[in-house]
Amino acid sequence: MNRKDEHISLAKAFHKNKTNDFDQIRFVHHSFSEIAMDDVDISTSFLDFSFKQPFYINAMTGGSDRAKEINQQLGIIARETGVMVATGSVNAALKDPNLADTYQIMRKENPDGVILANIGAGLSLEEAKKAVDLFQADGLQIHVNIPQELVMPEGDRDFHGWLDNIEDIVSHLSVPVIVKEVGFGMSSETIEQLVWRGVKAVDVSGQGGTSFTQIENARRKKRELGFLTDWGQSTVLSLLESVNWQRDLTVLASGGVRQSLDIVKALSLGAKSVGVAGTILNQLMTNGLDETIELVQQWEDELKLSYTLLGKKTTAELTTTDIIFSSEIIHWCESRGIAYQPFAKRSK
């Protein structure tokens, strides 16, 4: 089976609405919101983009006939709902031009929408330009995925020069660049390294959703690296790690997003928008195109409800909600020197 098809099958097989760190934070309920749902605007803006909803469809697939079908459907979902969408890694198409249409189909179905291309951090500026030109992408995601590569049977083993590549691309590419983890989260040290290299946007993409170490281990003959299944820090912890950098760059979040309330929580921790992949893929493969479009629209309605419940008229105002963390998250914050107490009384 094609490696990309294996990824799709395994992502579907391993998908479940398991608990994660989004369950370890709670909003303080205040009895009077003093707003109406009609007052609420769930739109968001970051980099050069503006969207009517604060979530997007994150990078998933490409590089096979089956992946082409999924990308076609994702393009239709994005066209019908107005969400931003990212392709899976286009590295395969850069190596084999015959695979280009498995990504270009997304632009064909969504000619006027915002689409991001996706490449690995080991690629050069010239390859980044080719990836953007492949389907006139509006922006570029550069994914960093060392744990996945190390567990992947045919993965990379040499990670020299990734930061240099990122700096070169960010400095010379004509479209916005987002550096994205792939489900292992980002530390404040990682973010600092990226800021010093000129990066303006990151997707912290934390542990808690699709595990690519689990997927790649399932592709190994002995399946001996299961101890790395839960490697990394969660999206919640990664957002807390990013707090001191949120004035210096755009922070996006993804990883383990199961429902609209997870989106609201990520936004309240400082994300400008929230990426969803596994939940969308599972909905699409289980229930089909129309019901996936309906899910996106349902989430928009639920977000308006949640904003109203919290008494916040805009996405930006969510960063003044009052949040309480569980003891496990508090332990992380104490160990890492992150001030967590102010989150509990931000509305005052």
N, C-alpha and C positions, 0 to 999 in steps of 0.2 A: 504494500500500500504506500502511496505517496506520503511523505512526511507531513505535509500540510493537511492531508486528509486524516492522518492519524491524530494530529493535534485537534482537529474538529471533533472526531469521534470520542477521543478521550476527555476533551473539555465537556462534552455533553454527558458522558458517562459519570464523570466525577462531580458534576454540578449538583449542588443541593443547597437549600437555604439554611446553612449551618450558622450557629451563633458566631459572632466576631466582636471586635472592640466597639463597633457602633452600638452594641447592646450595653456597653459599659459606661455610657454617658446618658444623662437625663437632663431634660429641661426643667427648670423651676416653673411650676404653673402659677401664673398670676391671674386673679379672677376677672380683671377688667382689661380688655384689649383696646376699647375706645376707637375701633375702626370697623369698617364694613369690608366684605370680600371685594366689593367693587372698587375699593380704594387700593387694592393690592396690585403691584406690578412685579412680576417674577422675572423680568428680563435681566440680562447681565451684559457687561461689556468688558473686553480685555484685549490686549494687543491692538490690532486694527479691526477687531470684529465686534459686532453687536448681535445678540440673539434674543428671541422672545422668551426663551426658557433657559434656566441655569444648569443644564446638563447636556451631554452629547454622547454619541455612540463612539466608543473607543476602538482602537486598532484590534483587528481579529484575524483576518485570513487573506489569502490570495495565493496564486501559484499552482492551481489545479482546476479541473473542470467543475468539481464540486464547490470549490472555493469561489469560482466565478459566479455560480448560481447564488451563493450566499451574498456576495458583494453586489450583485444585481438587485437583490431584495433589499439590502441595506441602503442602496442608492435610492430605491423607491420610497422606503421609510423616511429617509432624510428629506427627500423632495416633498413628500406629503405633509411633513410635520415642521420643517424648517430647522431641524437640529443640525449641528455640525457633525461630521462623520470622518473617521480616519480609516484608511486602508490598513490591512496587515502589512508586515514588512515587505517592501518591494525588492529586497535583495535578490530574490529568485528571478525576477524579470530583468534585472540588470545583468545577470549571468546568462539568461536565456530569453532573448527577445520574443520567442514564441509564446511566452507566458504573459506578455504585457497586457493582452486583452482581458485577463482575469482580474486586473485592477482597473483598466480603462472603462470597463462596463459600468463602474460606479459613476463616472463622469457622464457617460452616455445617458444614464437614467436620471441624473441630477445635474443638468448642465449649468444651472445658476446658483447652486448651493455651495457652501464652504466645505471643502474636502481637504484633508491633510494627507500627505504622503508619509510613509514611515520607513526609516532605514536603521541599520545597526550603527553603533558608535565606531566600528572599525572601518567604516567607509570614508572615502575622501570627499573633498569639496566638489570635484568634477562628477563623482557618482551621485552626490546630493543634488546637483543641478539636473542631472539626467532623471533622477527620481521625480523631481518637481515637474519637469517638462513632459514626463510620461503621460500625464493627464491634466496638465495645467493646474496643479495643486495650488491651493491658496496659502498653504503653510506646510511646514515639515516637522514631523516628530522624529527625534533621534532616540532610539531605545537603548537602554543600558541593562544588561541581563547576564552578568557574570555567573550567578548560581545556575541559571538555565543552561548556559554554554558548557559549564563543567559537568553537569549531569547528562546532557545530550550526548549520545554515543559518538556522533560525528561533529560535536561542537568544537568551538575554538578553545585553545589552551594558552594562547599568548594575548595578553591584554595591554601591551605597551601602546602608548600613543593615542589612547582614546580621548583624553582631555585636549590634546593638541588638535586632533581632528575636529572636535566640537568647536573649539575656539576659531579654527579656520573657517568652518562652515558658518558660524554665527556672524563672523566679521564680514563675510563676502556674499552670502546668499541674499537674494532680493526679497524673499518672503519671510514672515515670522517663523522662528524656530522654537520648538518646545522640546526640552530634554525630558524623557519619560523613563521611569523605571517600569518593570513589567510584573509587579506584584510582590516585590521584596522591600519596598519602602525606601525612603531617603532619610539620612541623618542630617543634622545641622552642619556637620563637617563636609558632607557631600555637597550640600547647597552652597556653602561658602566657597568650595573649590569651583563650582560652576559660575557663581557670581563673579569671581576673580577672572574667569575666562570670558566674561562678557555676556553670559546667558541672561536673557530677560524673562524667561518663562520655564517653569518645571511642572511636570505632572508627577506627584510624589508616589502614586500607584503602590499602595501598601499591601501587605499580606492580609489574607482574610477572605479572598475570593478564589478565582482560578489559580491553582498552584502549578507553575510550569516546571518546578522540580519534580512534583508528583507525576506530571504528564511525561516528562522525559525519562523518569525512572521506570515508568510502565513500559517504555520502549526498549529498555535494557534487557538482555537475556536473563540475567540473574536478579534483576530488580533489587539490587543490594544497597541502593542509596536512599532508601525510604526515610532515613533519619533526617534528611534535608527537606522533607515535605512541607514543613511549617517554618522554613528559614525566613528570617527578615522581621521587620517591624510593621505593625498594622498601619492602615491609612490614618486612623485617629492619632496614633503616636507620631507618624510622619508629619501630620499637620501641626502637632504641638512642637515638633522639632523645627518646623519652618517659621514659627511665630516671629522670631526676631528678624527674619528676612523678608517678611511680607510687604514691607515698604519699599524694598529694593527690587523686587521682581514679582511677576504674576505667578501665583501658586494655584495650580489645578489639582484635583484629587480624583483618584479612582482606586478600585480594588475592594471587592466585597460589598458593593452596592446592590442591595436586594430589593429595595422599596423606596418610595418617595421620602420617607422620614430619614433614611440614611443620607439622602441628598441634602436635606435641610440641616442635618447635623454637621456634615462636611462644610457646607457654606458658613455655618455659624462658627466654625473653627478657622475660617479665613480663606477657604477656597473660593475662587472667582467663578468656577464652574466645575461640574462633576461628571467624570466619564463613567459610562456603563458599558460592559462588554458581555460577560458571562450570562447575566440575567436576560439581556436582549437576545443573545444567541439561543439560549434555552427556550425562550418564548417563541422565537421564530421557528426553530426546528420541531417544537412540540405542538404548537397551535397555529402556525402559519402566519402569512404576511398581514392579513387584515387585523387579526387579533393583536399583533405586535404594534401596529399603528395605533390601535385603540389603547394599548397599554401606555404608550408615550403620551397620548392625549389625556388619559386617566391620571397619569402622574402630574401633568400640568394643573389639572383641577385640584388634585390633592395638595399640591404645593401652595396654591392659593388659600386653601383651607388652613394649612399649617401656619402660613404667614399670619393669617387672621387670628388664629388661636394664640400666637405669640405676640400679637399686637405690633407687627412689623409690616410696613407698607412696601418696602423694597428689599431686594436681595442684600444690598449693602448694610441695611439696618439689622440684619441677622447677627452681625458681629457684636451687637449690644444685648443679645439674649443672655440669660443666666443659666449656666451649665454646671452640673455636679458630676464629678468623675468617681468611678469605682476605686477601690483600694489598689487594684493592680496597676491602673493607670497612674494613680498618685505615686506609687512606688517607683515607676519609671521616671516620672517627673522629678521626684526627689533625688534619684540617682543621677539624673542628667542635669540637674540645676535649672529646671524649667519651672517658672512661677505658675502654679495651677490655681491658687486661691482666688486671684482676681476674676477668673471666669465665672465664679459663683455670684458676683455682685456687679456685673457690668451694666445693668439697667439703671443703676443709681447715678 
